[in-house]
Amino acid sequence: MKDYANCSDEELILRLHEGEEEISDYLMEKYKEFVRRKARAMYLMGGETDDLIQEGMIGLFKAVKDYRPEKDASFRTFAGLCIDRQLYSAIQSSNRKKHLPLNSYVSLNSENETGDLEGQWSENPEALIIDRERTSALEEEIRKMLSPMENKVLKYYLQGYGYVKIAELMGKNSKAVDNALQRIRGKIQKMQKTVDNPSHI
């Protein structure tokens, strides 16, 4: 594989369109960890991590194929959107729901992503901006709902640390961390149901 590290993603996509097909493999490898972080967050909504990683890689593959550098959004922004949609679709399917509002999706990714939402190829960019604002509000509500320990566990978990490492970093035993993650997952799923069915509040 050639050295593509010094090239921007947008430049690489242009070269991919010109026939350098190996660039697709490079971008898939480059963003693999990005997919894993998103999958770990979505696990807390009720998915299974391994399955979600596979779904996320499908979303990444679609992004590589569909991205057009002449648009306003960066490739990273567009890839994040494609991955999120693929993961969210998998969660919908696993929960056997016909419809779940986009604003009940809470990414929980610790990485603060930036990008012009109007450049994300949405037919309704205003709705997408509103959804993003609602998502931010829900993320804040979740953080308020969690205890200080749970928030710290969540932070480390979303950074990719496993149970044992989190326990080591926090000076706790792994069982306590496991229990905290299960409580976090339960609280997030409860909030998801509340958002999906506001009449049950």
C-alpha positions, 0 to 999 in steps of 0.5 A: 500500500502506498504512503497516503498519510500526507494526503487529505481524505478529500484528495484521496477520494478524488484519486480513488475516483480516478482509479486508485482502488487501493485507497478504499482499503486505506480509508477503511483501515484508517477509520476502523477505530472511528467505527469502533468508538461509535459502535461502543456508544450504540451498544449502550442503546441495546445493540451487540458490539461485534454486530454493530462494528460490522454495520458501522464498517458497512456505513463507512464503505458507503461513505467511501463510495458516495462521498463527493469532495465538491460538497461542503462537508469534510469526508470525516463529517460525511463518514460519521453521518453514514456510520451513524445512520447504518448503526442506528438502522441496525438498532432499529431492526434489532428492536423490531421497531417500524419507526424511531425518531432520529432525535432519540438517537444519542451518540454519546461519543466523547469526540467533539465532531465539527462540521457544517451540517448543511453540507451533509447531503440532507434533503432537509438540513434544517431538520438535521440541525434541530436533531443535532441540537436535541441530541446535544440536549439528550446527551446532557440529560444523560450525564445529569442522570448518571452518578459521578462514578458512572460518568467517569466509567462512561468516559473511559468506556467510550475512549475504548478501554475495557472493564479491567483497564477502567477498573485499574484507572479508577482504582475499582474492581472489575465487577464494580465497573461491570455493574456501573456499565449495566446501570448506565446501559439501563438508564440510557435505554429507559431514556430512549423509551421515554423519548420514543413514547413521550405519552408514558412520561 
